[in-house]
Amino acid sequence: MFERLREDIAAVKERDPAATSTLQILLLYPGLRAVRMHRRANWLWRHNHKFWARYVSQRAVRKTGIEIHPAATIGRRFFIDHGTGVVIGETAEIGDDVTIYQGVTLGGTGKDTGKRHPTIGNGVMIGAGAKVLGPFKVGDNTNIAAGAVVLEEIPPDSTAVGVPARVVKRNGFRIDNLDQVHIPDPVSQELCRLRIQLERLEKEKSKSESKGE
């Protein structure tokens, strides 16, 4: 237990430049508290104390704003940065050295039974607000951009962005020219299309009126 705790604190220090002391991390980091409470809840769940497991997990939600189902499987050195709004489903599996940020959901689509939630490989980073939905795997050492919605398997050593998410980089090489900064506004595009169509109709009407004269 103490070895795991030391590992978790070291992971926070390594990945969060704002972490200034062990005491600060131990007492003030909601992500660390949520993970520690999940380990207790998971032990209770595996030993068939389902009610008390859910009780501990719901206390964690109230204290941290992070909801982890007690049946979820979580590896070593798991770091939740900030953490508010994080939801991790019952059949989710998370590998070692994973980092996720606030607002991340590891959930289901509502269409699956049994294994309903994603499997996250080792060394994965999932950005703020990203949603990973479904019973597929996100490969090792993959980065998922903030706000992405992942609906299918992502291979290892990839970078995925967008809604729905697409792999834009694999093994350090760009494979897609999707630009996440200069994205066209679909509303503006539709208004432009309608304006062009309206101008065409007005020209046709003017021609018809001229022929009628």
N, C-alpha and C positions, 0 to 999 in steps of 0.2 A: 504493500500500500504506500509506504513512504518513498519507495523507489519510483513508483508511478507519479507521485506528487512532485518529486524533484524533477523528473523528466518534463512534466507539464509546465512547471515554473520556468525551467530552462528554455522550453519552446517559446513561451511568451516573451522572455527576454530577447531571444534571437530574432523574433519576427515582428515585435512591436517596439519601435524606437522610443515611444512615450513611456515605456515601463522603466521606472527609475530604481525600484527596490523590490526585494523578495516580499517584504511585508505588504507593500502596496498591492502587488499582484495577488497575494494570498487573501487579502481582506476586501479588496475593492474591484476586482475584475469579475464581472458577472459570467463571462464565458467559462472561466475556471471553476466557479462555483457550480454552474449548471452541469459541467462534465463530472465533477466530483459527486454531485447528487445523483446523476444518471447512473454512475457505477453502483451506488447503493440500490437504486431502484432496479437495475438490471439483475443484480444478485438476488433480490427478492423475487423478481419475475421468474428467473431460472429455477428457483426453489419452490415454485408454485404458490407464492404468497402474492397473488395477483392484485388483490385489493390494496395491500400496503405498498406494493410497487407503484400503482397508479397514484396513491396518496402522496408518496415522495415526489413523483414526477410533477404532480400538480402544485405542490409547494414550491418546487423549483421554478415553475412558470410564474407564480406570483412574486417570487423573490427576484427573478432575473429577466423575465420577459422572453425566455427561451423555452420552447416546448420540444422535448425529446421523448418519444415513446419509450417506455422502459424495456421493450423487447428489441429495440434497435441495437445493432452491433457496432461498436466504435473501437478503433485501434488505438495505438499509442501516440502520444504527443499531438493530440487533436487540439487545435486552437480555434476558438470562436472569437473573432475580434469585434468589439462593441457588442453585437449579439441581439439587440432588440428585434423581435419579429422573426427570429429563426424558428423553423418548424422542421422536425425530422421524424419521418413516419415509422410505423411499426416494423416493417420488413427491410428498412434501409440498412445497408452495410457500408461502413466507412473504414478505409485502410489506415495505415500509419502516416504520420507527418502531413496530415490534411489541414488546410486553413480555409475557413469560411467567414464571410462578413455578414453584417446585419441584413435582415430581410430575406435571407436565403431560405428556400423551401426545397426539401428533398421529399417529394410527395408522389401520389398516384394520380392516375387519370380518371379513376372511378369505373374503368372498364375491365380491370383485371381482378383476378382472384388469386389467393395464395401469395406468391411473391409479387408485391404491388409497387414497391419502391425501388429506387436506384441503388446500384452498388458503385461506390466511389473508390477508385484505386489509390495506391500510395502516392504521396507527394502532390496531390491535387490542390489547386487553389480555385475557389468559387467566389466571384465578386459580389458586391452588395446588390441585393434585390434579384439575383438570379433564381430561376425556377428550374429544377431538374425533376421531370415528371414521368414516371414509368419504370418498369422492371428491367432496365438495361444497365450496361456497365459504362462508366466513364473511366477511360484507361489511365494508367499511371502517368504522373508528371504532366498532367493536362491542366491548362488554364481556361477557365470559363469567365468571360467578361461580365462586368456589372450589367444587370438588366436583361441578360440573355435568358431565353426560354428553350431548354434542351428537351427534345422529345424523342430522340433516338440515340443509339450508341455512339460514343465518341472514342476514336482510337487513341492509343498512348501517345505521349509527347506531342500533343496538339494544342492549338488555341482555337476556341469556339466563340463566336460572337453572333448577335442578332436575334430576331424573333421571326420565325423559329431559328434556333442557333445553327450556324454552318461552320464547318472547319475552314479557317482561313490560313492556318500555318501548321505544318507538320514537320517534325524533326528539324526545326529551325528555318524551314524554307516556306515562303508564301505560296499558297496554292489557290488563292482566291483574291480578287481585287476589291472585295467589298470594303467600302469606306465608311467607317462608323462615325466620322465627323461631318463630312459633307453629304449627308443623306438627303435626297430630294423629299420635299414635303408632299405627301399624297393628296392632301386637301387642295393645296395650291395647284398641283398638276391637274386635278379634276376641274377646278374652276377655269384654268387656262383652256382645257379641252372644250368645255362648254361655251366659253367665249368665242373660240374659233368656229365652233359649230353654229352659234347664233349669227356670227358675221356672215358665214356662208349662206345661211337661210335668208338673211336680209338682202344679200346680193341677188339670190335667185328670185326673191319676191320683187325686187326692183326691176329685174330683167323682164319678168312676166308682165308687170304693169306697163313697161315701156312698149312691149309688143302689143298689148291691148289697146294702147292709144293709136 
